[in-house]
Amino acid sequence: VAPGTPAGAVPEVGAPEQEVVDIPLDGTPAPARGAYGTAAAAPAPGVV
């Protein structure tokens, strides 16, 4: 096992057991961008 390789049962990427979430390079899930628009980029009032 190479250093840094997870041990144990690790599902393949895209395995049916895993929830598929489209995360662009900016780290913001596409559904959130579409639903909340620019509001998702700013912290909610009262949230630090």
N, C-alpha and C positions, 0 to 999 in steps of 0.2 A: 504494500500500500504506500503510495507516494505521500510525502509530507503535505498536510493541508487537505488531504482527501477525507471526506466525511466517512465515519464508520457506521455500520449498521445498514438497515434497509432505507435506501434513499430512492424515492420514486424518480423515474425519468422525467425530464422536463416535458410538460404537456401530457403527463399521465392522467388517465380518467379520474384518479383519486384527488388530483389537484384542481383547485379552482383556477380557471383561466382568467387572468386579468391583464389587459393590454396596458403596459406601462411604457410610455414614450421615454426618450432619453432625459427629459426634464424631470422625470419622476412623478409627474402628475397623471393619474389614471385618466384615460380619454373620457369615460362616462362622467367623471367629476367635472372635467373641463367643459363638456357640453351642457351639463345640467346647471352648473353654477357660474360658468363664464369667468369673468375677472374677479368675482367675489371669492372664488376658491383660492386665488393667489394672495389675498390679504387675510391676516388673522381675524378671527371673529371678535366682536367687541367683548372685552373682558378676558380674552384668552392671551396668556403671555407666551 
